Amino acid sequence: MHADKIVIFDTTLRDGEQAAGSRLGAKEKLEIAHQLARLRVDVMEVGFPISSPEDFEAVRLISEEVEGPIITGLSRAVASDIDACGNALARAKRPRIHTFIGTSPSHIAMMKKTPAQVLDMAIAAVERAKSFCDDVEFSPMDATRTELGYLCEVIEVAVASGATTINVPDTVGYAFPQEFGDLIRDIRCRVPNIGQAVISVHCHNDLGMATANTLAAVENGARQAECTINGVGERAGNAALEEVVMILRTRRDHFSVHTDIETREFSRTSRLVADMLGMTIPPNKAVVGSSAFAHSSGIHQDGVLKERMTFEIMSPEDVGLEASRIVLTARSGRHALRHRLEEMGYELSAEELDKTYSRFLLVADKKQEVFDEDLVAIVRDEIHPVPETYRLEYLHTSSGTGTVPTATVRIRIGEDGLRQEAACGDGPVDATYRAIQAAISFQVTVSDYAIRAVTGGASAMGEVTIRLEAGGEAAIGRGASTDIIEASAKAYIDGLNKLAARRK
């Protein structure tokens, strides 16, 4: 291993799965493991084989099918654990056994052992693991609350017994960065054979310092970082893999190290893990959150549009996203609005932009975010108003199990015309469209129909977009309502008005 490379050890499938309310089966673990291989993690810890038959099977399955990374299983410093781990990893091309034992006073007391007995157990565990594979990792659990002299003694005997990686875990997220960095430096100075092993760190986020502690350890000589995707894990989770990697990449001028991670797979990996674990990624989550590359402040938007690096220190493309997102809100300025309208194909004069911007602010004051569909309506009303040839005045539908779907509509045509029609159809939307068609004087075909939720929850606002064609002309109609049938009717009428304007 090059001195300036940081080995990325992913424990999403082991420690990450311990997040409250989460549980992955062998097939789900295998799918995530394949994605972690595409992410090019160096090591993946995929389970605790002794814990359950399914976990054993997951480790065995991944060992057989996933190539590239080192495949690791976890075991306590107990013979049966280590044997289960070795058997589960038997077909792995690059196996590693990770064994651990508590070394802090509270953990030793919990096990009802003496420090000397724990020392002997560590030696025996490493030696037994070594009989299954050459690559053995040892962790003195709760290292940050272990007396330094004893911690160094345990590490020394573990290395002497054959451990190739020594992991220093901040098991309960107790340390702070300077303290943790000093601990790694002290271990390097006080353990005479530490040069024979890679120093690793495994930091928990109970006080929100997991990533900072991991980086402090790297600054002081640690060369393996143990992390999870999205920072998932026991209690408050672990150091987030995507954060550690992107910090090392973005600030290589400071750390002078690199990883082999394919960062363009971060977004895809993050979504897969969140979906599999049934979790939601916070919008403001660093690197992979939906707002990580979103700009809503007018000053920020103006700066990013002029020169991306003004307010972005990473490229969204580098983490697998297509582009930065300009979020149009009441705080957005003319520059951001003009930029988005130009992306949508609207070239407005200065006067037209002023009119559009004034209307935009009125809409933005009432909404959390102004969407493209809102901009289309604003431009249509302010710059390219469409005459309201058709107006829906009444709509009633009836449908249900064992009932023929029917719809009745009343359409005002121009100033004086009023038509009322009823029709049956294959569902209430189809019945509505048939009734509207019966009320107008020319034949229209619906060539496309799409629904999307504009807001969340059971009472979500639904938006319908349809494409209407008539006599060689086509128009896009849009309508929104909490009632999807009403939204469908509005979209049809909107499209009819556009077609009528073109026919005239």
N, C-alpha and C positions, 0 to 999 in steps of 0.2 A: 504494500500500500504506500502511495506517495505521501510524504509528510504533510502536504497541503490539502489532501483530500479528506473530507468528512464522510464517514460511513453513515448512511441513513438506514436506521433500524426501525421498521414500522411494526407497531404492536396493536394496530387497529383491531385485528381479528382475535386478540387475546385480551389485553387490558381495555381496549376500546369497547369490546363487547360487554364489559362489566358495568357499563353505564346503566343506571337504574331504568328498568322497564324494557331493556333491550335483550334480544336473544336471536342468534343466527343459527340456522341449521347447516349441515355439511354442504349442501348445494349452494346456499347463499354465500357461505365462506369461500367456496371454490370460485364463484363468479367474481367476488371482490379480489381474491388472490390473483386471478388472471389480469385484472385491471391494475393492481399494484405492480405486477410484472411489467405491464406497459408503461407504468410510471417510472420504472427502472429503480425501484428501491433496492438497496444492496442486500438487506436482510429483512425477512418478514417472520414475525412470531405469530404462529397461526393457531395456537391453542394450548390447553393444559390437559394432555391426554388422560391422566389418571382421574380427572374430575368427572367424566361421564363417558359412556360408550359412544355417544354422538360426537363428543369432542375428539376422542381417539380416532374415530372414523374420518373426521374433517382433516386432522393432521395427516393421516395416512393418504387420503385422497389427494390433498394438495401436494404432498411429497411425490406422488406418482405422476401427477399431471402438469404441474407448474414448473417451468424451467427458467433459469436465469438467476433469480435471487437465492441466497442461502435460506433454507427453510428451517425454522427453529420451533422447538416445543419447550414449554416451561415445566419445571419439576421442583418440588421441595427437595431439601437435602435428605431424602428418604429413599431407601433402595427400591421400593415398589414403584415410586413415582418415576425414578430414573429409568427403570426397566421398561415401564409403559412408554415413556418418551422415546427410548431407543428403538423399541419395537414399532412404534407408529412412524418413525422416521427411517425405517429400514430401507426403503426404496428411493429415498431422496438422493439426488445426484450431489447435492451440497448440504449435508445435514449439520445442524448444531444443536446441542443440548444446553439449555439455560437453566442452571440450578441456583437456588437461593436459600438463605437462612437469615433470620433476624439477628442483629448484633447489638441493638441498643439495649440499655438496661431493662426497659419495659418489655421488650420482645423476649429477652432471655428469661425474665421472670414469668412471662406468659407461658413459655414452653416448659417451665420448671426445670431448667437446666442451669449448669454453671458455665461461666465463660470458657473454661477449659474444655468442657464437653462440647460446646458449640464449635470450638476450634477443631476438635477431632471430627465432628460431623461434617464440617466444611471440607476437610481433607478427604474423608471417605467419599463424599458426594462427587467431588471433582474426579477422583481416581475411578470411581465406578462409571461416571459419564464418559470418561476417556476410553473405557473399554468398548464403547459403542461407536464413538467417532472422535476424530482428532480435534475438532473444533468445539471447545467447551467455554461457555460463558458462566461466570460466577458473580452473584450479587449479594453483598452484605446488606440485607434489607434494613431500612430506617438508618442509613449511613449517616445522615446529617445530625442525628441525635445520639450517635455512638461516640464514646470517648476516643479521641484521636489515636492515642497510642495503641489501644486494642484494635481499632479499625485497621491501622497499618499492619498489625501483626496478622490479622485474619487474611488480609489481601496478600501478604507475603507468602503465607503457607498455601493459599489457593493457587498462586502463580507457580510455586515450587511443585505443586501436585499436578500441574499440567493445564491450568486455565489459560486460554489464549486471549480472552477478553475479560476485563474486570469492569463491572458496571457499578457505578456509585449512584444509588437511588435516593432522591429526596422524596421518600415514600408518602409523606403527609403534607408536602408543599410547605415545609417549615422554614427553609433557608431563604435568605435574600441574596441578590446577585454577588455583591462583593464577598460576602461570607462563603458562598458556594465556590466562587472562583478561588478564594484562598485555600479552601479545603482540597481542591484538585491540585493546586500548586504544592501544598504540604505533602500530599500523597506521593507526588512525583519526586519530592526531595527526600522523603523519609522511608520509602519502600525500596530497598536496594535492588530488587529484581523486577521492578515495574516496567523496565524497558523491554521485557520479554512478552508483554501483553499490551493490547489496545485498551486505553481508558475510555469507558463509555459512561454516559449519564442518562438518567431516567427521572424526569422532573414532573411532579404533580402540580396542579394549578389552584390549590385551595386558597391561596392568597393572591392569585392572579399573576404570579411571577414565574411560571413554568418556562415560558419562552426566554425571558430575560436570564433566568438561571442557567438554561442550556447554553446560551451564548456566552455567558461569563465563564462557563466551564471550557468552551472551545477556545476562548482567549487564553486560558491557562493550561492548554495542552490536551484536553479531551479530544479524541478523534472519532468517536462514534456518538451519535445523537439518537436517542430512542423517543419516538413521537407517534402520534396518531393523526389520521385524517380528520379535519375539522376540530381537533383537540378533544375528541370524545374520550370517555374513560370513567373510571371509578370516581365517585363524588363530583368534584368540579372539573375532572378530566385531566388530560396530559398536555404536554407541550404540543402545539399544533404543527404538524409536519410542514404544511404549506408556508406557515409563517417563518419557521426556522430556515427553510431552504431559500425563500425569497429574500430574507434579510441577508443571509450569507452571499447571495447573488448580487443584490442591489448594493450592498456595502462591502464589496470585496476589497475596496481600497482600504478598509479598516481591518478586516479579518484575514485577508490574504489566503483564503482557502476556497475550495470549490466542492461541489457535489456532482454526481453523475445523473441527477434526477432529470427526467424529461418533463419540464415544468408545464409544457402545453397540455399535459394530461390532467392538470390540477382540477380544472372546473368539472370535467367529466367524472373524475374520481370522487370529488367532493359530493356531487349530486347522487352518485350511486350509493355511497356509504350512508348518506342521510336518508335516502329512500329505503334502503335495506334495514336500517335501524329504526325507522319510523320517527325520525327526528326532523326538525325544521332548522335550516341554517339561518341564523340571525342576519337581517339585511346588512347590518354594519360589520359583519364578520370580516376581519382582515383577509385580503387576498381573494377569497372566494365568495364573499357576501354579494347579494344582488346590488348593493349600493357602493361596493368597493371602488368602482370606476364610474360612479354616477355623480353628476355635478348639477346642483340646483341653484346655487348662489350666482347672481348675475356677474359679479366680479370674477368668480372662478370660471364660469362658462366663457366669458370673454377671453380670459387668459389662456384657457385650454384650446379654444378655437384658433387663437393666434399662434400659440406655441405650446404643444402638449406638455412638455417638461415643466412648464410654469407651475402646474398643480398636480402633475402625475410623475411619481418617481419610478413607476413600473409601467410596462406596456400591457394592456389587457390581452393582447394577442399572445404574450409570453406565458399566460396562465390558462390559455385555451378559450378565451372570450373573443368575440368578433371585433368589438370596438368599445370605446368609452360610450357612456350613455348620458346625453344631455336631458335632464329632467326639467320639463317646463312647468314652472310654478309662478306664483305672484312675484317671486324674487328674481325671475329671469329678465334679462334685458333684451333690447331690440336685436343685438347681434346674434344671440342664441335663437331667437324666433326666426330671424331671416335665414340663418343657417339651416334650421330644420325645414322651413318652407322650401328652400332651394333643393334640399335632399328629396323632398316630395314632388318636385317638379314645378313649383310656383316661382315665377320671376316677377317680383312686384316693384313698382316704382317707389320712390321715397314717399310720395303722397299716399299711395296704396298701403305701404307698410305702416305709416302712421295711423291710418284708419283701422287696419287690422290689429295693430298693437293695442290701441285703445280698447277695442272689443275683447282682445285677448286678456287684458288685465281684469275686465269685468267678470269674465268666465273664471279666470284663475283665482279670484277672490272667493269664489264659491266652491272650488274644487281643490282637492289635495294635489292633484297633478292634471295637467292638460294633455290629452292624448292626441294622436294624429287625427283621429276621427273628429275630435273637437275642432282642430285646425281646419279640416276640410269644410266643416259647417260654417266656421267663422269667415273663411275666404269666400265661400259660396254666398253668404249673406251680405258681406261687406263689399266684395269686389265683383263677384259674378253671381248676382242674385238670380235664382231660378223662379220664374213666375209660378204661383200656386194654382195650376190648372185644375188639379184634383185635390180634394180635402176629405179625409175620413171623418164623418160626423157621428157614426154609430157602428158598433161592432158587438155582436153577440154570437157565442159559439156554444155548442153542446156536444159532449163526447163522453165516453166511458165504456166499461166492459159490457158487451151485449148491446151497445147503442151505436147507431149509425152516426158518425160525426157530421154535424151540420153547422153552417155559418150563415148569419144574416148581416148584411152591411148596408149602410146608407152613405153614398158618395155624393158630394157637391161638385159639380163640373162647371167651371167658370163662375159667373156671377149668379146665373139664374137656374141652371140645370140641377136637378136633384134626382138621383136614381137609387132605388132600393132593390136589392136582389138577395136571393138565398140559394144555397147550393150544398150538396153533399160531397164528401171527399174521403181520401185515404188518410184520415187524421184531421184534427182541427185546423192546422195550418193549411193543408191542401184544400180543405173546404173553404177557408177564408179566401185563398187565392182564386179559386174557381168563382166565388161570388163576386169578387172585385172584377174579374175578367168579364163576367156577364154584364157588369154595369158600364163598361167602357166601350168605345166604338171601334177599336182596332185590336188585332190579335197580338198578344204578347207571350213570349216564351221565357220561363225562368231557367237559365242555363247554369246557375251556380247559387248555392245557398250555404251560409255558414253562421254559426252561433258562437259567441264567446262571452264569458263572464267578465264584466267590467269591474265589479266589486266582489267581495267574498261573502260567505255565509249563506244560510238558507234563503234569505231574502235578497240575494244578489241581483244587481242590475244586469240584465242580459242585453247584448247588442247583436242584432242580426244584420248581416251584409248579404245582399243578393245581386245577381247580375241579370238584367232584363235585356231581351233582344226583340226587335220589331222592325221589319222592313229594311234589314241591313244595318240598322243602328243598334248600339248597345249602350247601356248606362248602368252605373253602380248605384244601388239604393241602400240607405242605412236607416236603422230605427233602433231605439233603445227603450226599454221598459222593464219593470220588475215582472211583468206578465209577458212571457215569451211569444204568445200568440199576438198580443197587441204590438210587440216590437216587430214581429214578422209583417204585420199589416202596414205599419208605419214605413218599413223598408220598401215594401212594394209601392206604396203611394209616392215615396221619395223618388224611386226609380221612374215611375210613370211621369212625374213632373219634369224630370230631366229629359226623358224621351220626347215628351210633348214639346218642350222648348226647342229641341233639335229638329223635330218635324216641321215646326213653324219657320 
